[in-house]
Amino acid sequence: MLEAPPGQIVTFNHAALCSALGITDDPARVVVETDGSRAIVTIYPANPLAVMPPPTVADMMMDRYGRIVVGRHHNGRPARRRLFDKRTGSAQRAFVLGTTGGGKSRTVQYALACEKRNRIVSWYGDLKGGQSAPESENQVDWRATSQEGVVLMLRAAVAVGEARQRRYAALGRNAFLIGDPDPLMSVRIDEANRGLERGAPYRDEMTYLVKELGRTGRSVGIGVELDAQASHLEELGGSDTLRAMLKEGEVVLLRWSSQMMAQLVADGLLPAGVQLMPIRKQLKPPMLRSQFDPAAGDDDDFCDTQGMAYLLSGPTPTSLMRHFRIGSIEPLPGLDPEILALYGPGEPARLEETSHDAAGPAYAARNDATAMAGLCQQLRESYQEQAEKTSGGSTGRTGKPRLDDRVVAVLSATDEPLTAEEVLDAVNEDGGREVKIGSVRNSLGQLADDGNGQGDGTVIRAGRNLYALNR
């Protein structure tokens, strides 16, 4: 136990400390925890986190506080992560951060398996094209593997949240109760930097939708998680709201880089002066051997540190932990049977039927590859058309009317509300460029939202899938 003099904080050099203690075989035997002015140094006879067991079903089930056990701290105590706060009725925001090879994908797989066993509706967007967690196919309610698919998923999640808000307001409810009447829901975006970094094709909309879920999802039972390799704001949509979400949610820090640590301190996730023991890439330290030593051959015996982490939002943020061993140790040519077994038998929990209309056609097509490809193509065309409008002024680069102007012209020609399909037919009969239903729906939505939902947009929603000009 150590304590700094008043006005000072504890700082340490882990390598120098191990040298002073005479521990050179495995620096991970020396564990340091700090809170600024105090420190606890624990010395183990062997690395306590070198070998981790797989989880049990009991570990995967939520306790009375809404937590699951994700692994063990260095002192053997369970490392817990909250999926739901039963005291406040709040779904959780979460952020899993770590460099390549740190164990993010296995951590995500375990969380998805726990959600299935706890009957949580999981929507999972894998921006690595489905490679991060291939075993999750058919084990979650919705799995998207493209930029467009993730945008459609986030749109649907925000719409479901709004539908739940209206229903709960009518009931006089300001918090969420699992299963009364709706299931807890989780929306998770893996490799989130690919969708939120500068230059990503749908960055602005994806950032907006994640912010909306972060703002409103907690009280209606919709949690949101981002899994990423970097924490810099420019790779997270450049959003201060996302910065706040990182501070307040469940934050898991896997192996990091020195630059990442500086960002964590700057973002307020770690108090200034608090140090974390570095997580090395391998548990076995480099061996100093003469190159003339015959034993200095091709020694490839090592143990990596995949899964080691800090639960920054937990009660002991500087206590090193390691996640359970998830899946087979050696790579396999196909799906991992150990990971599949974690998900357990049966179908995953599904979105409540009362929210199917709100989730829209993308949710209905989530398991139909052809239909989903069509919706994704419509989204791409819609963005391309919007880009042409932006670069070409009010009439576009070719001098043709904008889609918004064509939609307004159709609605101006009638006093009766029209469905999106009727607007599409009329627009495609005006002699302009042929468009798809997704582009028309997007245009109608933007025109209706011009008034920030206050009814003073160019277009008003006259009913479900009914639109009229705001006269």
Disulfide bonds with the S-S distance in Angstrom:
none
